């Protein structure tokens, strides 16, 4: 009887301990949770003209977006769940969006009647798990989510981000970082549905599907040099390799010099890419893009210099370009410094120079106020015919000014104005194009808990 009483007591102690641990784990899941609401009001305006004949487009979009983002803690220190709701509402929009860079879906996707509409959707909903310690660990997630690798990345330049259906991981093995992303559907930044990835239409105009896209990469710091390599594939569409090395020289107190080099190598991967010869505006078989950069920081001033070369031979009779997206309806990861607001400066044979300056006004008692200016020039574009893309030289001036409130009732509010002015030099008498693209963002993030 005494042994039974002791066993019953032991069982009760174990049960109480387990209940306490479970309650503590649940409390951690709740106590470490956060909920925030991000509001974005955006206005886009573009004017595009052909200098010689005056033809062009003039359009604008104005809309309001909202994100409701929930991030949980980790139950048992390992398992959690995050979710986001996205929505948008049209405020004003012109009917014409078919200019040089426009397409039809700048802030909101347009229907068959040409009108744009707001939407609401589940932007993210995924399980997450983490294991390990500071030296050896892995974090993984699966469901509907944003990805942020170099080559498979969500776009955040519209009202709400694009997101994917798939999974991803990020790990550290004693200083070696390994990461990856996989997706078989995308929800665009301008619409609510989750869609299959698409390739280029075949020669008969039939849609070709890209079943999935994925990337895998590694990072490492070797004697102060930050190294990054990544490989990505859009099935039957494209394969891309990415290499990056960067080093920062500490020159003196408040002064440093960053040296950065990137190389992209891409190759077509099958039927979804070339469409039996129907590929247009990209490279034929393979392409290379090399981007070299230097940035000198002196207190709150940063001066930058960049140079890019492109080798992207096009189909017969067509101009080539370094297309870097993983499917025809995906945005890709153009992480090179000379990819600008209006143009990517990525045409076959192009040699690109860029100078820039950025300044933060903290020393003048205005922390949160910043401005930037870049000038980018591309030349020597290999034009197959006079009509191919219409230019052999291009320039762009990009300017930005913004302010983020640092304290008080308006903390969490930021305003920025970005303007890109692009122009081309025609090839063998072709019309010069001029585009002015302005974007205004008003963002406000409210922390609920």
N, C-alpha and C positions, 0 to 999 in steps of 0.2 A: 504493500500500500504506500509506504514511504517513497519507494522508487517511482511509483506512478505519480505521486504528488510532485516529486521533483521534475519528472518528465513534463507534466502539465505546466509546471511553472516555467520550465525552459521554453516550451512551445509558446507560452504567453509572452515571454520576454522577446523571443524571436519575432513573433507577430507584431508586437508593439514597436520593435526596432524597425522592421520592414515598413510599417505604416508611417512611422516618423520620417524614414528616409524618402518614401514615396511623396509624403506631404512636402518635405523640404525640396525635393526635385520639382514638384509642381509649382511651388512658390518661386523657385528660380526661373522656371519657364515664364511665369507671369510677371515677376518683379523686374526681369531684365527685358521685358517687351517694350517696344516703342510704337507710337502711332503719330504720323505727321501728315499734314495736308499741304501740297504744293500747288499753288495757282500760277499759271503762266498766261499772260496776255501778250499776243504777238501780232505784229503788223509787218507784212512783206509788201514791197513795192518794186516793180521792175519795169524799166523802159529799154527797149531794144530797137535800134535803127540801123538801116543800111545807108551809109553816107551818100552814095551816088544816086540812089533812086528814092530814098526816103521811106521805103517800106520797113515795117517792123511791128512791134507789139508794145502795148502798154497795159499792165494789169496790176491789181493789188488784191491782197487777202488780209482780213482782220478777223481774229478769232480768239476765243478764250478756252484754255485747257485746264484740267484739274487732275491731280494724282492724289490718291489716298493710299498711303504706304504703311503697312503693318509689318513689323519685324519682331519675331518672338525671341525669348531667351532659349536656352538649351536644357531640356529635361534630362536629368541624370548627367548633365554636362556634355551631352552628345547629340540629342535629337531636337530639331525645331521645325518651325513652319513659318514661311513668309508669304504675304499676299499683297497685291496692289490692284486698285480699281482705277481705270483711266476714263476720262470723258472730255468732250470738246463741244463747243457751240459756235456757230458762225455768227459774226457780228456784221460784217460787210464784205462783199467780194464783187469784183468785176467779172464779166463773162469770159474774157479772152485770156487764156493762159497757154499759148502755143508758141512762145518765143524761143530764142536760141537756147536758153538754159531752162525754160519753164516747164515743159510738159503740161500736165493738167492737174497735178496733185501737190501743191506747195504746202498748204496748211491743212486742207481738207480734201478728200477724194471727191471727184466730180462724177455724178451719175450720167446715164446715157443722154439725159436732157441738157447736160452741160452745167447743171447747178451743183453746188457743193452743199454737203450736209454734215451736221454734227453727229456724234456717236458716243456710246458708252460701251465699255468692254472690261473683261477681266484681263488685266495686263500681265500680272504675275500670280502664280500660286504654285509653290514648290516646297517639297520636303528637303530639309538640309540636315547634314550630320557632320560631326567633326570628331577626330580621334588623335591622340598623341600629345606631345609636349612641345616646348619651344624649338627643340632640335630636330624632332622627327614627328611630322604631323600631316594630316590630310583633311581637307574640307570638301564635301561633295553635295550636290543638289540635283534634284530631278523634278520635272514638271514643266510649267510655263514660266519663263524667266527671261531676263536680259543676259546677254553675253558680252564680255569685254576683253576678249583676246585681241591681238593686233589685227588678225585677218578675218575673224568672225566676231563682229561687234555690233551692238545696238546703236542706232542713230538717236542722238538726243538734241538735234537742231530744230525740231518742230515743236508742236504743242505738247506732245507726250512721246515717250521713247517707243521705238520698235521693240518687239520681243519675240521669243522663239519657243517652240515646243521641243524639249530635249533634255539634256543633262550636261553637267560640267563638273570639273574638279580642280582644286588648287592644292599643291602640297609642297612641303619643305623637307629635304633630306640632308641635314647637316650643311645648310647653305646652298644646296642645289635646289632650285625651284622647278617643279614640273606642273604643268597645267594643261587643260584640254576642254574642248566644247564640242557638242554634237547637237544637231537639230534636224528635224524632218518637216517642220512647218514654220512659217513666219507670219506675225501679225504686224502689218505695216504701221508706220507712224501716223498715217493719215486716214485709217479705216479701222473697223472693229473686228473683222473676221480673221481667222487663222487659215492661211492658204498654203498649198503645196508650192515648192520651189519650181520655177519654170526655166527652161533653156530657151534658146532661140528657135523660132519656128523653122520647120524643115522647108525644103524647096517647094513643097506643095501648100505651104501656109498652115500646116498642122502643128499644134502645140506639142512641145517635147518636154517631158517632166524630168526634173533633177530630184532623185529620190531623197537625198540627204546631203548635208554639208557637215564638215567637221574640221577641227584644228587641234594640233598638239604642239606644245612648246616647252622651252626650258630657259631658265635664267641663272646667271652665276656672276659673282663678283670676283674677279681674278686680279689681285694686286691693285685694287682700286678701279679697275676697268669693268664697267657694267656690260655684260654680254647677254644677248637675247637671240634665240633662234626659234623659228616656228614654221610648221608645215601645215597646209590646209588643202582640202579637196572638196570641190563640188562634183558629185558623182556624174560621170559622163559629160562634164562641162569644163572644169578647169582645175589645175593643180598650181599652187603657189608656194614658193620658199621665201622666207624672210630672215635676214641676218642684220643684227645691229650691234655696234660697239660704241660706248660712250665713256669719256673720262673728263673729270673736272679738276682743273688746276687751281689751287688756292694761291693767288698771286700776292695778296696782302689783306689786311683787315678791311673787310667790306668789298673786296674785289676778287672775282673768280672768272675762269675761262672754261667753258664747256666745249669739248670737241665731240662731234657725233657723226657717225657714218652708218648709212642704211643701204641695203641692197635687196631688191625684189627680183625674183626669177619666176616667170609664169609659163605654163605650157597647156595647150588645149588638151582635153581629156576624153573627147569622143563626140558622139552624135548630137548631144544637146548643145555642144559648142558651135560646131561648124554648120550644122543643118544642111549637109550635102551642098555646101557652097553658098548658103544663104546668109552667112555671117556678115554683118555690116558694122563699120565703125570701130573695129577692134583689131587685134593682131591675128595673123593667119595661123601660125603653128606655135611659136614661142616668143617671149619678150623679156627684156631686162630693163630695170630702172635702178639707177644708182643716185643716192642723195647724200651730199656731204654738207655738214653744218658747223658753224662756230657761233657761240653766244658769249659775249663779254658782259658781265654784270658788275656795275659799279654802284654800290648801295642800292638805290631804288630804280636805277636806269639799266636797261638791258639793250645792247646793240647786237644785231645778228647778221650773219652773212651765210647764204646757202647757194649750192650749185647742184644741178641735176642733169643727168644725161639719160636719154631714152632710146632703146632699140626695140621697135615693135612693128615689123614689116606687116603690111595689111594684105588682104586678099588681092588678087589680080585686078588692077584698075581701081582699087579703093585705098584710101589713106588709112594708115595703121594708128592705133592708140593702145596704151598699156591699160587694158581693162582689168580691174583688180577686184570686182565683186564676184561672189562665189556662186551666184545664179543670176539669171537675167532680171529677176524681180527682187534682188537683195542689194544692199547698199555697199557692202564691202568695207575694207579697212584701209583707206588711203591715209597712212600715218606720216607720209613724207612731208617735210616742212613747206615745200613749194606747191602743195595742193591748196588752192585758194578758194575764196567764197564763190566766185563765178566760174573759173576754169581750173581744171586739174593740172594743166601744163604737163601733159603726158603723151604727146604725139610723137610718132616715129621720127627719129633723127633729131628731136628737139634738144637744144641746149638751153638751160634755164639758169639765170642769175637772179638772186633776190637779196635785198637789203631791208633791214627792219629796225625799229626802235620801239621800246615799251617803257612806260614810266608810271610809277606809283607815287602819289602825292603825299605819302605819310609824313615826310619831313616838313611839309608846309602845313601841318596840323589838319590834314584832310585824309586820314586813313580810309581806305575803301574806294577812293577816287583813282582811276587809272585811265590811261590812253595808250594807243598803239598805232603805228603806221608802217606799212610795208610797200615796197615797190618790186614788182616781179616782171621779168622780161624773158620771153622765150623766142628763139630764132632757129633757123636752119631746119625747119620742119620739112620732112621729105614728102612732097606733094606729087602724087602719081599723075593727076590731071589738074587742070585749073579749077575744076568744080569740086574736087575732093576736099571737103571741110571748108573750102573757100579762103584759106589764108596760109601764109608760110611764116608769119611772125605774129606774136601777140604780147600785150602788156596788160598789167592789172595793178591798180593802186587800191589797197585795202586800208580802211581806217576804222578804229573802234574807240569809243569812249564809254565808260561805265562807272557806276557808283553803287556800292553796297553799304547800307546803313549799318553801323557798328553797335549801336546801343539805343536805349530808349524804346518808345512804343513802336518805332518803325524797324527795329532790329529784325532781320529776316527778309527785308525788302531790298531788291536790287533792280537797277535799270541799266540797260545797255543799248547802244545804237551802233550798228555795224553797217558799213557801206563799202561795196566793191564796184569799182569802175574799170571795166575791161574794154579793150579795143584790139582789133586785128589789122594787120597790113595785108591787103589782098594779093593774090598770086596771079600774075599775068593779066592784070586789069580787072580781076574780080572785085566786087563791091567790098569795101571795108565795113565791118560790123562794129557797133558800139553798144555796150550794155551797162546800165547803171542799176545795181541791185542794192536796195536798202532793207535792213531788218531791224526792228525795234522789239526788244523783249522787256517785259515787266514781270519779274518773278517775286513771289512771296511764299515763304515756307513757315507754317505754323506748327509748332510741336504741341500735340494734344496731351501726350504723356510719354 
